[in-house]
């Protein structure tokens, strides 16, 4: 989580893509993996369990590169390729065509 000292201000660049940032990306992945039948990817059936998500992805040979804070969306590594959020979701949809997401 980003930590800011008193008096620190965030500019437009800092706030860019906050709504589409890492937490929303992780939530999308967790909910999709839950639909695909993975357990332990949601807390209370709603909130993302990031450790469970990372574990499920690792089982598929995919590493989540968490950026945290106010950065752009997550990236993922599969083999020697870096995947964007959209590319990861395409991989997951191809792997689990019956899951909703």
Secondary structure, DSSP 4 states (H G I P E B T S, - for coil): -----TT----HHHHTTSTTSHHHHHHHHHHHHHHTT-SSSEETTTEE-HHHHHHHHHHTTEEEE---TT-S--EEEETTEEE-HHHHHHHHHHH-TTS--
